[in-house]
Amino acid sequence: MKANELRLRNYIQIMDGSGHDCQPTEITSIKENSVGISCKIFNLSLGTYYQLEDLEPIPLTEEWLLKLGFKKNGEEYSITMMSLVFVIQPPKPMGEWQTFYSWIYDTFKFSVIKYVHELQNLYFALSGEELEIK
């Protein structure tokens, strides 16, 4: 993951040093080689900076699509964006070569989306609105 892929309010996960994924969290600030995270523990907000190598992207899954407000419609997931419907297609419906989720419009596949922050960034670029946990 590169710093130029990240925006404020993107969801990422922090590695705890043992190789296990930690709780997903939201980016609150970005410096040259580090990212500020605000963690809530027992209603106390703690802010700290982590080096990029200590952060991992969150793989996009059905669970995350539903958390972000998408509705499942048959094989696809959609959310209303302004007056348009933003549709995400899961892996495999278009063939074995489709190994990740993708944004589609009509019958055209436009963008492969592997991680939650990529979906957040694409949604923001198209709508000007944040895609947040509902």
C-alpha positions in Angstrom: 0.0 0.0 0.0 1.4 3.4 -1.0 0.7 6.8 0.7 -0.7 8.2 -2.5 -3.5 5.6 -2.4 -4.8 6.8 0.9 -7.2 9.6 1.8 -8.5 10.9 5.1 -11.4 8.7 6.3 -10.2 5.6 4.5 -10.5 2.4 6.5 -7.3 0.3 7.0 -6.0 -2.2 9.5 -3.0 -2.0 11.8 -0.7 -5.0 12.1 0.1 -5.8 15.8 3.6 -7.2 15.1 2.6 -10.9 15.5 1.2 -11.1 12.0 -2.4 -11.0 13.1 -4.7 -8.3 11.7 -6.0 -5.8 14.3 -9.3 -4.0 14.4 -10.0 -1.9 11.2 -9.8 1.8 11.8 -10.1 5.1 10.0 -7.3 7.4 8.9 -7.5 10.8 10.6 -4.3 12.4 9.2 -1.5 11.7 6.8 2.2 12.7 7.0 5.0 11.9 4.5 5.7 8.4 5.6 3.1 7.8 8.3 -0.6 7.8 8.8 -2.5 9.1 11.9 -5.1 6.8 13.4 -7.7 7.6 16.0 -8.6 4.6 18.1 -11.5 4.5 20.5 -10.9 2.4 23.6 -13.5 2.5 26.4 -14.9 5.8 25.0 -11.4 7.4 25.2 -10.1 8.7 21.9 -6.4 8.0 21.4 -4.5 9.3 18.4 -1.1 8.0 17.2 0.9 7.7 14.0 1.9 4.5 12.4 4.5 3.9 9.7 3.0 2.7 6.3 4.7 -0.7 6.7 2.6 -1.3 9.9 -0.6 -0.8 8.0 -2.5 -3.3 5.7 -5.4 -2.7 3.3 -8.7 -4.4 4.2 -9.7 -6.9 1.6 -13.1 -6.1 0.1 -15.6 -8.8 1.1 -19.4 -9.2 1.2 -19.3 -8.3 4.9 -17.6 -5.0 4.1 -20.0 -4.2 1.3 -23.0 -4.6 3.6 -21.3 -2.6 6.4 -20.8 0.2 3.9 -24.5 0.3 3.0 -24.6 -1.8 -0.1 -27.7 -4.0 -0.7 -27.4 -7.4 -2.3 -29.4 -7.8 -5.5 -29.0 -11.3 -6.8 -25.3 -11.7 -7.7 -24.6 -7.9 -7.4 -24.3 -5.3 -4.7 -25.6 -1.8 -5.2 -26.0 1.5 -3.4 -27.8 4.7 -4.7 -25.4 7.5 -5.4 -27.1 10.8 -6.1 -29.6 9.7 -8.9 -27.5 6.8 -10.1 -27.1 3.2 -8.8 -23.5 2.3 -8.1 -23.1 -1.5 -8.7 -20.3 -3.8 -7.5 -20.1 -7.3 -9.0 -18.5 -10.1 -6.9 -15.8 -12.4 -8.2 -16.6 -15.0 -10.8 -19.9 -14.0 -12.5 -18.1 -13.0 -15.7 -15.8 -16.1 -15.7 -12.9 -17.6 -13.8 -10.7 -14.7 -14.9 -12.6 -12.3 -12.6 -10.9 -12.9 -9.3 -11.9 -9.7 -7.5 -14.9 -7.4 -7.0 -15.4 -4.9 -9.8 -17.4 -1.7 -10.5 -19.7 -2.1 -13.4 -21.9 0.2 -15.5 -24.5 -1.4 -17.7 -22.6 -4.5 -19.0 -19.1 -2.9 -18.9 -16.6 -3.7 -16.2 -14.7 -0.5 -15.3 -12.5 -1.1 -12.3 -11.2 -4.0 -10.3 -11.5 -3.3 -6.6 -9.5 -5.4 -4.2 -9.6 -3.3 -1.0 -12.1 -1.3 1.0 -10.0 2.0 0.7 -10.1 1.5 -3.1 -13.9 1.3 -3.1 -14.0 4.4 -0.8 -11.8 6.4 -3.1 -13.7 5.4 -6.3 -17.0 6.2 -4.7 -15.8 9.6 -3.5 -14.3 10.4 -6.9 -17.7 9.7 -8.6 -20.1 11.2 -6.0 -18.1 13.7 -3.9 -19.5 11.9 -0.8 -17.8 9.6 1.7 -18.6 5.9 1.9 -18.8 5.1 5.6 -19.8 2.3 7.8 -23.6 2.4 8.3 
